């Protein structure tokens, strides 16, 4: 037996891929077995056949072999001899109801442990698979949570026995809903013979895997039913597509047609790359070529990409950025560094590299991004922050996405470096970090600024970045503006960068305060994107670590199909409810402060002392939810050593607690939701009415009712109101508001008067939300109790607050009603001007003698003439 080498030969995780001896390795594998049992009961061929098989594999570009049972050490030695790694499956009775008794469960755990011991830390081992395709009916029988918990138990058993090993479980589409987030990497068996379907499903699997490597553990085609040629062609495009979409590798099922199961030969399937006599099929040459050329056959079509790095005092990290850009494996790119008035030695560091350095006075991040845009020569502009560095294949995956789609922009993951210090790791697990938002598995609503790219033509079309955003918010704004123009933004899961997080609590606080300022600026520009509490309402799903954990998890609904028969069984979550995380919103601290103030008045009226326990309870909710969120994030983070988990938990909990306070401080300077709408709006008191109001518009040119609604919505948005359309079950068409207390709703109808003439009627009425009603009742009760008990200081304070709240609601109501009327009048004025212009033009036509010229002029007016 070959002696065990140093553990440095063991593979490790490198973002979405694997490393071996500090070099990237892609898994180019085949499955092997199971075979006819030999005299020892092992499900492997004689050693001389294994020797020939492994030699032929090695000659054809295969570097990894997947087995379904534990091979003898002599087979591992043969694999090592031919530079093959092995992913070893742990066999146990997963097709039976294996959790009926504790004895069954413990027996499986003990056998898995013994199998790992028998492997003797062999250097040929790539990873262990603790199971393979537990039947969906078994999962449904026990429930997905119990199965996931048992697999996690097996995972921990393997890790405890062989701490440096990689561990996975081989899943398949029928049980894709299993929570396997504890695994080192994800494996799926996928047999899809349609390229478009495989492409879409790979994107879905990447979302399940998130920032972990994704392996396709079985792909293939039966040559008996489909023919040798089709098998070869199918495997060629399957392998290429798998690598193009950023998977870490794949295993072709299988090496040979010689395949046994349950002690019997399988004679009616021929999935092998070689036949039962080990004679190669055309598919073997096809697989060899695809493996040699992965992930791309050629790079002649790759566009020139301009990389723009904007930096202000970034000397601490920009060297890592530029060193990383030098290592990019992409044939056609340039690097532009915009030094935005740095006061440190950023420019000196950048000048050491082969980059186009542009130094300006300090004008802010958006201006720096635009400077880089105008100086670029590339068809694509990729932005990376000065505290990030890219994966070597970063540009390759970005470029491939542009070549295969019509996306105007493409982004990818940003991952914290694995060797970061504890505080940085805690920041990565805290809220407020750069996250991406996906509308589906491939289309993004938002990509963060540390890793985003766009077509230069699209950026120029929309005028570049809005320079009002000097430090943050520019990425959100640019994504919305691009989508507003009708373009889509894509996301490639393997186009990732390593992004340094803040290294101290002070830096984290300053960052979040800046984000608070950006939120206020964004809301002023995009009021329709924010809810009544002044918080951003994303349409898509937010991905990233450090997200706030809800008190009430969303209900999971698993689509099983009839009796669990569906081939693709997915999990569906209820829509996100922002109220579940309201305790970590900035305004919640105002409510806490209110109860704190009420409790202070307990010196005058002891009854108010009851507010102090409420104050403590609400504060406790914040701490509890912070701790809950931190615990989940720290538990999933494998980069933090076990002996530092407790300290990391404490730091992360603290960051979850202070983050909304930092955001609150930043937002106060630029406008916080409850203060929107001044009491000065009481000057429009003559516009107020508690009864529905009706306005009308006459139109001489026919238009859809929806067009009138759209025009009114556009006018209201110009006035910085929050506007949304009514739903399928609403008896109103538009809702518009200025703050959290009061809104107004409009209902549209139209009378048709023939010859294209229409009479639009729009009815609006006020709608008071439950929040001000409760506040008014609460303040009234407190004021009454204070007056009754002769606590006049308290009565004066709370009575004044009641009056101010009432005046605030009245002022907002007046503003809404007046703004609505002004918007309708603006539309009516435009229609009248258009009618007057038509009359003038008609008179001009009548003064033209030639009937033909009259006809041409009228056609030109109606848009029928070029």
C-alpha positions in Angstrom: 0.0 0.0 0.0 1.2 3.5 -0.8 2.1 5.6 2.2 -0.3 8.4 3.1 1.0 11.8 1.9 0.8 15.1 3.8 -2.7 16.6 4.1 -1.6 19.4 1.9 -2.6 17.2 -1.0 -6.3 17.3 0.1 -8.6 19.5 -2.0 -10.1 22.6 -0.5 -13.0 25.0 -1.3 -12.1 28.2 -3.2 -15.3 30.2 -3.5 -17.5 28.4 -6.1 -14.6 26.0 -7.1 -12.0 23.7 -5.7 -8.3 24.1 -5.1 -5.5 21.5 -4.9 -2.0 22.6 -3.9 -3.2 26.3 -4.3 -4.2 25.7 -7.9 -7.7 25.7 -9.3 -9.0 22.2 -10.3 -12.2 21.4 -12.2 -13.8 18.1 -11.6 -13.8 16.1 -14.9 -15.2 12.8 -13.7 -17.0 9.6 -14.5 -19.0 7.3 -12.2 -17.6 3.8 -11.6 -19.8 0.9 -10.7 -21.4 -0.7 -9.0 -20.2 -4.0 -10.4 -20.7 -7.7 -9.8 -19.7 -8.6 -6.2 -16.4 -10.4 -5.9 -15.5 -13.1 -3.4 -14.8 -10.5 -0.7 -18.2 -8.9 -1.3 -16.7 -5.8 -2.8 -18.6 -4.3 -5.8 -15.5 -3.7 -7.9 -13.9 -5.5 -10.8 -10.6 -7.5 -10.4 -7.6 -5.2 -9.9 -6.1 -5.8 -13.3 -9.3 -4.5 -14.9 -9.4 -1.5 -12.6 -5.8 -0.8 -13.6 -6.7 -0.8 -17.3 -9.8 1.3 -16.6 -8.0 4.0 -14.6 -5.2 4.2 -17.2 -7.7 4.7 -20.0 -9.5 7.3 -17.9 -6.3 9.2 -17.3 -5.4 9.2 -21.0 -8.8 10.7 -21.9 -8.6 13.7 -19.6 -10.6 12.3 -16.7 -9.3 13.4 -13.2 -11.9 12.2 -10.8 -13.8 8.9 -10.2 -17.1 8.6 -8.3 -17.9 5.3 -6.6 -21.1 4.3 -4.9 -19.4 2.1 -2.3 -16.1 2.2 -0.4 -13.3 0.9 -2.5 -10.4 -1.2 -1.0 -7.2 0.7 -0.4 -5.6 -1.1 -3.3 -8.0 0.6 -5.7 -7.3 3.9 -4.0 -3.6 3.2 -4.6 -4.2 2.6 -8.3 -6.2 5.8 -8.5 -3.3 7.7 -7.0 -0.8 6.0 -9.4 -2.8 7.4 -12.3 -3.3 10.9 -10.8 -7.0 10.3 -10.2 -9.0 11.6 -7.3 -12.0 9.7 -5.9 -15.4 10.8 -4.5 -16.5 7.9 -2.4 -20.1 7.1 -1.6 -21.2 5.8 1.7 -23.6 2.8 1.2 -26.5 2.3 3.6 -30.2 1.4 3.4 -31.5 4.8 2.2 -34.3 3.1 0.1 -35.8 1.7 3.4 -37.6 3.5 6.2 -34.2 3.8 8.0 -35.3 6.0 10.9 -37.9 3.8 12.4 -35.8 2.9 15.4 -32.8 4.5 17.2 -30.9 1.3 16.6 -31.2 1.6 12.8 -30.1 5.2 12.9 -27.1 4.5 15.2 -26.1 1.5 13.1 -25.9 3.6 9.9 -23.9 6.3 11.7 -21.4 3.7 13.1 -21.0 2.1 9.7 -20.3 5.4 8.0 -17.8 6.2 10.7 -16.0 2.9 10.2 -15.9 3.4 6.4 -14.2 6.7 6.9 -11.7 5.1 9.2 -11.1 2.3 6.7 -10.2 4.9 4.0 -7.2 5.8 6.2 -7.1 9.5 5.1 -5.9 8.3 1.7 -4.4 11.1 -0.5 -6.5 9.9 -3.5 -9.7 10.9 -1.8 -11.4 14.0 -3.2 -14.5 13.9 -1.1 -17.1 11.7 0.7 -20.7 11.5 -0.3 -22.8 10.6 2.7 -25.8 9.4 0.6 -27.3 9.3 -2.9 -30.8 10.0 -3.9 -32.9 9.1 -0.9 -36.3 8.2 -2.5 -38.8 11.0 -2.4 -41.4 8.8 -0.9 -39.1 8.1 2.1 -38.4 11.8 2.5 -42.1 12.5 2.4 -42.7 9.8 4.9 -40.4 11.2 7.5 -40.6 14.9 6.5 -37.8 16.9 4.9 -36.6 18.4 8.2 -36.0 15.1 9.8 -34.1 13.8 6.8 -32.0 16.9 6.7 -31.2 16.6 10.4 -30.1 13.0 9.9 -27.9 13.9 7.0 -26.4 16.7 9.1 -25.6 14.1 11.7 -23.8 11.9 9.2 -21.9 15.0 8.0 -20.7 15.8 11.5 -19.7 12.2 12.0 -17.5 12.3 8.9 -16.0 15.6 9.8 -15.2 14.4 13.3 -13.5 11.3 11.9 -11.6 13.0 9.1 -11.7 16.8 9.8 -9.8 17.8 6.6 -12.2 16.0 4.3 -14.8 17.5 2.0 -18.3 16.1 2.5 -21.4 16.2 0.3 -24.7 14.5 -0.3 -25.9 13.6 -3.8 -29.3 15.1 -4.3 -31.7 15.0 -7.3 -34.6 17.1 -8.6 -37.2 15.1 -6.9 -36.0 16.2 -3.4 -34.3 19.5 -4.3 -36.2 21.1 -1.4 -34.0 19.4 1.2 -32.1 22.0 3.4 -28.4 20.9 2.8 -26.8 24.2 3.7 -24.4 22.5 6.1 -22.6 20.6 3.3 -19.2 21.7 1.9 -20.5 21.7 -1.6 -23.6 20.7 -3.5 -24.1 17.7 -5.8 -27.1 16.9 -8.1 -27.9 14.1 -10.4 -29.5 15.7 -13.4 -30.6 14.0 -16.6 -32.0 16.7 -19.0 -31.7 16.2 -22.7 -32.9 19.7 -23.7 -30.2 22.4 -23.6 -32.5 25.2 -22.7 -34.1 23.3 -19.8 -30.6 22.3 -18.5 -29.5 25.9 -18.7 -32.4 27.1 -16.6 -32.1 24.3 -14.1 -28.4 25.0 -13.6 -29.3 28.6 -12.6 -31.8 27.3 -10.1 -29.3 24.9 -8.6 -26.7 27.7 -8.3 -29.3 29.6 -6.3 -29.7 26.6 -4.0 -26.0 26.3 -3.6 -25.5 30.1 -3.1 -21.8 30.7 -2.6 -20.7 27.0 -2.5 -19.4 24.9 -5.4 -22.0 23.0 -7.5 -21.2 19.6 -9.0 -23.3 17.7 -11.4 -22.8 14.2 -10.0 -24.5 12.3 -12.8 -25.2 13.3 -16.4 -25.5 11.1 -19.4 -27.5 9.4 -22.1 -28.5 5.9 -22.9 -26.9 4.8 -26.2 -29.1 1.7 -26.5 -32.2 3.9 -27.0 -30.7 7.0 -28.5 -27.8 5.7 -30.5 -24.0 6.1 -30.2 -23.8 9.3 -32.2 -26.5 11.1 -30.2 -24.9 10.0 -27.0 -21.7 11.6 -28.1 -23.3 14.9 -29.2 -25.4 15.2 -26.1 -22.6 14.7 -23.7 -20.5 17.3 -25.6 -23.1 20.1 -25.2 -24.0 19.0 -21.7 -20.4 19.2 -20.4 -19.8 22.5 -22.2 -23.0 24.1 -20.8 -22.2 22.8 -17.3 -18.8 24.5 -17.3 -20.1 27.7 -19.0 -22.7 28.1 -16.3 -20.0 28.1 -13.6 -20.2 24.6 -12.2 -17.1 23.2 -10.5 -17.3 20.1 -12.6 -19.4 17.0 -13.5 -19.4 13.2 -13.5 -20.5 11.4 -16.6 -22.7 8.4 -15.9 -21.0 6.1 -16.4 -17.6 4.7 -17.4 -18.8 1.4 -18.7 -22.0 -0.4 -19.7 -21.0 -3.1 -17.2 -23.3 -2.1 -14.4 -24.9 -4.2 -11.6 -27.5 -3.3 -9.1 -29.0 -5.4 -6.3 -26.8 -8.3 -7.3 -28.1 -8.4 -10.8 -26.7 -7.1 -14.1 -28.5 -4.2 -15.8 -28.7 -5.3 -19.5 -31.3 -2.8 -20.8 -29.3 0.4 -20.3 -26.1 1.4 -22.0 -24.9 4.7 -20.4 -21.2 3.9 -20.5 -18.4 5.7 -22.3 -17.0 2.2 -23.0 -19.0 -0.9 -23.6 -19.0 -4.1 -21.4 -15.8 -5.3 -23.2 -14.1 -1.9 -22.4 -14.2 -0.9 -26.1 -14.5 2.9 -26.3 -17.6 4.5 -27.8 -17.7 7.7 -29.8 -18.8 9.4 -26.6 -15.4 8.9 -24.9 -13.7 11.0 -27.6 -16.4 13.6 -27.3 -16.0 13.8 -23.5 -12.2 14.0 -23.8 -12.5 16.9 -26.2 -15.0 18.8 -24.1 -12.9 18.3 -21.0 -9.8 19.6 -22.8 -11.5 22.7 -24.0 -13.6 23.6 -21.0 -14.9 26.0 -19.9 -14.8 27.5 -23.4 -13.7 26.3 -26.7 -12.2 29.6 -27.8 -12.0 33.3 -26.8 -12.0 34.9 -30.3 -15.5 36.3 -29.7 -14.8 37.7 -26.3 -15.3 41.5 -26.2 -12.9 44.1 -24.9 -13.8 44.8 -21.3 -12.8 47.9 -19.5 -12.3 47.4 -15.8 -12.9 50.6 -13.7 -11.6 50.8 -10.2 -12.7 54.0 -8.3 -10.7 54.8 -5.2 -10.7 57.4 -2.4 -8.0 56.7 0.2 -7.9 53.1 -0.8 -4.2 52.4 -0.2 -5.0 49.7 2.4 -6.5 47.3 0.0 -6.1 48.5 -3.6 -2.8 46.6 -4.1 -4.8 43.4 -3.6 -7.3 44.6 -6.2 -4.6 45.3 -8.8 -2.7 42.2 -8.1 -5.9 40.2 -8.6 -6.6 42.0 -11.9 -3.2 41.0 -13.2 -4.1 37.3 -12.6 -7.3 37.4 -14.7 -7.5 34.6 -17.2 -9.1 36.7 -20.0 -7.6 37.7 -23.3 -8.9 41.2 -23.9 -9.2 43.8 -21.1 -7.9 47.1 -19.9 -7.7 48.5 -16.3 -8.7 52.1 -15.5 -8.0 53.4 -12.0 -9.8 56.7 -11.1 -8.1 58.3 -8.1 -10.8 60.4 -6.6 -8.7 63.0 -4.8 -7.1 60.5 -2.4 -5.0 62.0 0.4 -3.0 58.8 0.9 -0.6 57.0 -1.5 -3.3 55.4 -3.6 -2.0 57.0 -6.8 1.6 55.8 -6.1 0.5 52.2 -5.6 -1.6 52.3 -8.8 1.2 53.7 -10.8 3.2 50.5 -10.1 0.8 48.6 -12.3 0.0 48.5 -16.0 -3.1 50.6 -15.7 -4.6 53.8 -17.0 -4.4 56.1 -14.0 -6.7 59.1 -13.8 -6.4 61.5 -10.8 -9.1 64.1 -10.1 -10.1 66.2 -7.2 -12.6 64.6 -4.8 -15.9 64.6 -6.7 -17.6 61.5 -5.3 -18.1 57.9 -6.3 -20.6 58.4 -9.1 -18.4 61.1 -10.8 -15.5 58.7 -10.6 -17.5 55.9 -12.2 -18.5 58.3 -15.0 -14.9 59.4 -15.4 -13.9 55.8 -15.9 -16.8 55.3 -18.3 -15.8 58.1 -20.6 -12.2 57.0 -20.6 -13.0 53.4 -21.4 -12.5 51.7 -24.8 -14.4 48.5 -24.0 -17.8 47.4 -25.2 -18.4 46.3 -21.6 -17.5 48.2 -18.5 -16.9 46.2 -15.3 -16.7 48.0 -12.0 -14.9 46.5 -9.0 -14.3 48.3 -5.7 -10.8 49.1 -4.4 -11.4 46.7 -1.5 -12.2 43.7 -3.7 -10.2 41.4 -5.9 -11.6 39.1 -8.6 -11.6 35.4 -9.2 -9.3 34.6 -12.2 -12.4 33.6 -14.3 -14.4 36.7 -13.4 -14.4 38.4 -16.8 -14.8 35.1 -18.6 -18.1 34.4 -17.0 -19.3 38.0 -17.4 -18.4 37.9 -21.1 -20.1 34.6 -21.7 -23.3 35.9 -20.2 -23.3 38.9 -22.5 -22.6 36.6 -25.5 -25.5 34.3 -24.6 -28.1 36.9 -23.7 -29.5 40.5 -24.3 -28.7 41.6 -20.8 -27.7 45.3 -20.4 -25.7 44.5 -17.3 -24.4 41.4 -15.4 -23.3 41.0 -11.9 -22.1 38.2 -9.6 -21.4 37.1 -6.0 -19.1 39.0 -3.7 -17.6 36.7 -1.1 -15.6 37.6 2.1 -12.0 36.3 2.0 -11.7 33.1 3.9 -8.6 34.2 5.9 -10.2 37.5 7.1 -9.8 38.5 10.7 -12.7 37.8 13.1 -14.2 41.3 13.0 -14.3 41.3 9.2 -16.0 37.9 9.3 -18.6 39.3 11.8 -19.2 42.3 9.5 -19.8 39.8 6.6 -22.5 38.1 8.8 -24.1 41.4 9.8 -26.9 43.4 8.0 -26.2 46.1 5.5 -23.7 44.4 3.4 -23.7 44.3 -0.4 -26.4 41.9 -1.5 -27.9 41.0 -4.9 -31.6 40.8 -5.5 -32.9 38.3 -8.1 -36.3 38.4 -9.9 -35.7 34.8 -11.0 -32.8 32.4 -11.2 -30.9 34.5 -13.8 -32.5 38.0 -13.9 -31.5 40.5 -11.3 -33.3 43.5 -9.9 -30.1 44.8 -8.2 -26.4 43.9 -8.4 -24.0 45.5 -5.9 -21.4 48.1 -7.0 -18.4 46.0 -5.9 -19.1 43.6 -8.7 -21.2 45.0 -11.5 -20.8 45.4 -15.3 -22.8 47.1 -18.0 -22.8 47.6 -21.7 -21.1 51.0 -22.3 -23.8 51.9 -24.9 -26.5 51.5 -22.3 -24.7 53.6 -19.7 -24.2 56.3 -22.2 -27.8 56.2 -23.3 -29.0 56.8 -19.7 -26.4 59.5 -19.0 -24.1 57.4 -16.7 -24.3 57.5 -12.9 -26.3 60.2 -11.0 -23.6 62.2 -9.3 -25.8 63.1 -6.4 -24.7 59.7 -5.0 -21.2 60.5 -3.7 -20.5 57.4 -1.6 -23.3 54.9 -1.9 -26.7 54.3 -3.6 -25.3 54.7 -7.1 -25.6 51.0 -7.8 -29.2 50.8 -6.8 -30.1 53.9 -8.8 -28.3 52.8 -12.0 -30.0 49.4 -11.9 -33.4 51.0 -11.6 -32.8 53.4 -14.4 -31.6 50.7 -16.7 -34.7 48.6 -16.0 -36.9 51.7 -16.4 -35.6 51.9 -20.0 -36.9 48.3 -20.6 -33.5 46.5 -20.3 -32.8 43.5 -18.1 -29.8 42.8 -15.8 -28.4 39.3 -15.5 -26.5 37.4 -12.9 -23.8 34.8 -13.2 -23.2 32.9 -10.0 -19.5 32.1 -10.7 -18.5 35.6 -11.8 -17.5 36.4 -8.2 -15.1 38.6 -6.5 -13.5 38.5 -3.0 -14.7 41.5 -1.1 -13.0 42.7 2.1 -15.5 43.7 4.8 -14.9 46.6 7.3 -12.3 45.6 9.8 -13.5 47.5 12.9 -16.8 48.5 14.6 -16.1 52.2 13.9 -15.6 51.6 10.2 -18.8 49.5 10.1 -20.8 52.2 11.8 -19.5 54.9 9.4 -20.4 52.7 6.4 -23.9 52.1 7.6 -24.4 55.8 8.4 -23.4 56.5 4.8 -25.9 53.9 3.6 -28.6 55.7 5.6 -27.8 58.9 3.8 -28.0 57.1 0.4 -31.4 55.6 1.4 -32.8 59.0 2.0 -31.5 60.3 -1.4 -32.9 57.2 -3.2 -36.3 57.7 -1.6 -36.4 61.3 -2.7 -35.6 60.2 -6.3 -37.7 57.0 -6.3 -40.6 57.5 -3.8 -42.7 54.8 -5.5 -40.0 52.1 -4.6 -40.6 52.7 -0.9 -43.4 51.5 1.4 -45.4 53.6 3.9 -42.7 53.3 6.5 -40.1 54.6 4.2 -38.4 51.3 3.5 -37.4 49.9 0.2 -39.7 47.2 -1.1 -37.8 44.9 -3.5 -39.8 42.9 -6.0 -37.2 40.1 -6.0 -35.5 37.9 -3.5 -32.6 39.2 -1.5 -29.5 36.9 -1.3 -26.6 37.3 1.1 -25.3 36.6 4.5 -26.2 38.7 7.5 -29.9 39.1 6.7 -32.3 39.6 9.6 -33.9 36.4 10.7 -37.7 36.7 11.1 -39.6 35.9 14.3 -42.1 34.1 12.2 -40.4 32.2 9.4 -42.2 32.2 6.1 -44.3 29.1 5.5 -42.7 26.5 3.2 -44.9 24.8 0.7 -43.4 21.8 -1.0 -44.8 20.7 -4.4 -44.8 16.9 -4.1 -47.3 16.1 -6.8 -49.9 13.4 -6.4 -48.6 10.9 -3.8 -45.1 12.5 -4.1 -44.8 11.6 -7.8 -43.6 14.9 -9.3 -40.2 14.6 -10.9 -39.2 18.1 -9.9 -40.3 18.9 -6.4 -39.6 22.4 -5.3 -40.2 24.5 -2.2 -42.2 27.7 -2.3 -42.2 30.3 0.4 -44.9 32.8 1.3 -44.1 36.4 0.3 -41.8 38.3 2.7 -43.6 40.4 5.3 -41.5 43.4 6.3 -43.4 43.6 9.7 -41.5 40.4 10.7 -38.3 42.4 10.9 -39.8 45.8 12.0 -37.8 45.6 15.3 -34.6 46.1 13.4 -35.9 49.1 11.3 -34.6 52.5 12.3 -38.0 54.0 13.1 -38.7 51.3 15.6 -36.1 52.9 17.9 -38.3 56.1 17.9 -41.1 53.9 19.3 -38.8 52.6 21.9 -37.8 56.1 22.7 -41.4 57.1 23.0 -42.1 54.5 25.7 -38.9 55.6 27.4 -40.2 59.2 27.5 -43.6 58.1 28.8 -41.9 56.1 31.6 -40.0 59.3 32.7 -43.3 60.9 33.5 -43.9 58.2 36.0 -42.4 60.6 38.6 -45.6 62.7 38.3 -48.1 59.9 37.6 -47.0 56.4 38.8 -49.5 54.9 36.3 -47.1 55.9 33.5 -44.4 53.8 35.2 -45.9 50.8 33.4 -44.3 52.2 30.2 -40.9 51.3 31.6 -41.4 47.5 31.4 -42.8 48.0 27.9 -39.7 50.0 27.0 -37.5 47.1 28.3 -39.6 44.5 26.5 -39.3 46.3 23.2 -35.6 46.7 23.7 -35.4 43.0 24.5 -37.1 42.2 21.3 -34.3 44.0 19.4 -31.6 42.1 21.3 -33.4 38.8 20.9 -33.9 39.2 17.1 -30.3 40.4 16.8 -29.0 37.3 18.6 -31.3 35.0 16.6 -30.0 36.5 13.3 -26.4 36.4 14.5 -26.6 32.8 15.7 -27.9 31.6 12.3 -25.2 33.5 10.4 -22.3 32.3 12.6 -23.5 28.7 12.6 -23.4 28.6 8.8 -20.0 30.3 8.6 -17.3 27.7 8.4 -14.4 30.2 8.2 -14.7 31.1 11.9 -12.8 28.6 14.1 -14.8 26.8 16.8 -13.0 28.4 19.6 -13.9 31.9 18.3 -17.6 31.2 17.6 -18.8 32.6 20.9 -16.9 35.8 20.5 -18.0 36.1 16.9 -21.6 35.6 18.0 -21.3 38.4 20.5 -19.8 40.8 18.0 -22.3 39.9 15.3 -25.2 40.3 17.7 -23.9 43.8 18.6 -23.6 44.7 15.0 -27.2 43.6 14.2 -28.3 45.8 17.1 -26.4 49.0 16.1 -26.9 48.8 12.4 -30.4 50.3 12.3 -29.2 53.1 14.7 -26.4 53.9 12.3 -28.8 54.0 9.3 -31.2 56.1 11.4 -28.5 58.7 12.0 -27.7 58.8 8.3 -31.3 59.2 7.3 -32.3 61.9 9.8 -30.0 64.3 8.0 -31.8 63.8 4.7 -35.3 63.2 5.8 -37.0 60.5 7.8 -40.5 59.2 6.9 -42.7 60.5 9.7 -41.4 64.0 9.1 -42.3 64.1 5.4 -44.9 66.6 4.7 -44.8 69.9 6.6 -47.5 71.4 8.8 -47.3 74.3 6.4 -49.5 72.3 4.1 -52.4 73.4 6.4 -52.5 76.5 4.1 -54.3 74.3 1.6 -57.1 73.7 4.1 -59.7 74.7 1.6 -58.8 71.6 -0.4 -59.8 69.3 2.5 -62.9 67.1 2.5 -63.8 63.9 4.3 -66.2 63.0 1.5 -65.2 61.6 -1.9 -64.3 64.1 -4.5 -64.8 63.8 -8.3 -62.9 65.5 -11.1 -63.4 65.1 -14.8 -61.4 65.5 -18.0 -62.7 66.0 -21.5 -60.7 64.4 -24.4 -61.2 64.9 -28.1 -58.7 62.2 -28.9 -59.6 58.6 -27.9 -57.3 56.8 -25.5 -57.4 53.7 -23.3 -58.5 54.2 -19.7 -55.2 52.6 -18.6 -53.3 55.4 -20.5 -55.1 58.1 -18.6 -54.3 56.2 -15.4 -50.6 56.0 -16.4 -50.5 59.7 -17.2 -52.0 60.6 -13.8 -49.6 58.3 -12.1 -46.7 60.0 -13.8 -47.8 63.4 -12.7 -48.2 62.3 -9.1 -44.7 60.8 -9.2 -43.4 64.1 -10.3 -44.8 65.6 -7.1 -42.7 63.0 -5.1 -45.7 61.0 -3.9 -45.6 57.3 -3.4 -47.9 55.8 -6.0 -49.0 52.2 -6.7 -51.6 50.6 -8.9 -54.6 48.8 -7.5 -54.7 45.0 -7.6 -57.1 42.5 -9.1 -59.3 42.5 -6.0 -59.2 46.3 -5.3 -62.1 48.7 -6.0 -59.6 51.5 -6.7 -57.0 52.1 -9.4 -54.4 54.3 -7.8 -53.2 54.8 -4.3 -50.9 57.7 -3.4 -49.5 58.9 -0.1 -47.0 61.2 1.4 -46.2 59.4 4.7 -47.4 56.5 6.9 -50.5 58.2 8.2 -52.9 59.0 5.4 -53.3 58.0 1.8 -55.8 58.7 -1.0 -57.3 56.3 -3.6 -58.6 57.1 -7.0 -61.2 55.3 -9.1 -61.4 55.8 -12.8 -64.3 55.5 -15.3 -65.0 56.9 -18.8 -68.0 57.9 -20.9 -67.7 57.3 -24.6 -69.3 60.1 -26.7 -68.5 58.9 -30.2 -66.1 60.2 -32.8 -63.2 59.5 -30.4 -64.5 61.9 -27.8 -64.4 60.8 -24.2 -65.4 62.1 -20.8 -63.1 60.8 -18.0 -64.3 60.8 -14.4 -61.9 60.2 -11.5 -63.1 59.9 -7.9 -60.7 60.1 -5.0 -61.2 59.6 -1.3 -59.0 59.6 1.8 -58.0 56.5 3.6 -56.6 56.6 7.1 -54.3 53.7 8.1 -54.6 51.8 11.4 -51.3 53.3 12.7 -52.5 56.9 13.3 -55.9 55.6 14.6 -54.1 53.6 17.3 -51.7 56.5 18.0 -54.6 59.0 18.4 -56.6 56.7 20.6 -53.5 55.9 22.7 -52.5 59.6 23.1 -56.1 60.5 23.9 -56.3 57.9 26.7 -53.0 58.9 28.1 -53.9 62.6 28.0 -57.3 61.9 29.7 -55.7 59.8 32.5 -53.1 62.6 33.0 -55.8 65.3 33.3 -58.0 63.1 35.5 -55.2 62.6 37.9 -54.1 66.2 37.8 -50.8 65.4 36.2 -50.8 68.6 34.2 -47.2 68.4 33.0 -47.9 65.0 31.5 -51.3 66.2 30.2 -49.6 69.2 28.5 -47.0 67.0 26.9 -49.3 64.2 25.6 -52.1 66.6 24.7 -49.7 68.6 22.6 -48.5 65.5 20.9 -52.1 64.5 20.1 -52.9 67.9 18.6 -49.7 67.8 16.5 -50.5 64.3 15.2 -54.0 65.4 14.3 -52.6 68.5 12.5 -50.1 66.4 10.8 -52.8 64.1 9.4 -54.9 67.1 8.3 -51.9 68.8 6.6 -51.0 65.6 4.7 -54.6 65.2 3.7 -54.8 68.7 2.3 -51.6 68.2 0.4 -52.7 64.9 -1.1 -56.1 66.3 -2.3 -54.6 69.5 -3.7 -51.8 67.7 -5.5 -54.3 65.3 -7.0 -56.4 68.1 -8.4 -53.3 69.9 -9.7 -52.1 66.7 -11.5 -55.5 66.2 -13.1 -55.6 69.9 -14.2 -52.1 69.4 -15.7 -53.4 66.5 -17.8 -56.5 68.5 -18.8 -54.3 71.5 -19.8 -52.1 69.3 -22.0 -55.2 67.8 -23.7 -56.6 71.3 -24.3 -53.3 72.6 -25.8 -53.3 69.6 -28.1 -56.8 70.3 -29.2 -56.0 74.0 -29.9 -53.0 72.9 -31.9 -55.1 70.6 -33.9 -57.6 73.4 -34.6 -54.8 75.7 -35.8 -53.4 73.0 -38.1 -56.9 72.3 -39.5 -57.3 76.0 -40.3 -54.0 76.0 -42.1 -55.1 73.0 -44.1 -58.2 74.8 -45.2 -56.2 77.6 -46.6 -54.2 75.3 -48.9 -55.9 75.1 -52.3 -54.6 71.7 -53.4 -56.7 68.8 -52.1 -53.7 66.5 -52.4 -51.5 68.8 -50.2 -54.4 69.0 -47.7 -54.5 65.2 -47.4 -50.7 64.9 -47.1 -50.5 67.5 -44.3 -53.3 65.8 -42.3 -51.6 62.5 -42.7 -48.3 64.0 -41.5 -50.2 65.4 -38.4 -51.7 62.0 -37.6 -48.3 60.3 -37.9 -49.1 58.4 -41.1 -46.5 60.1 -43.2 -42.7 59.8 -42.9 
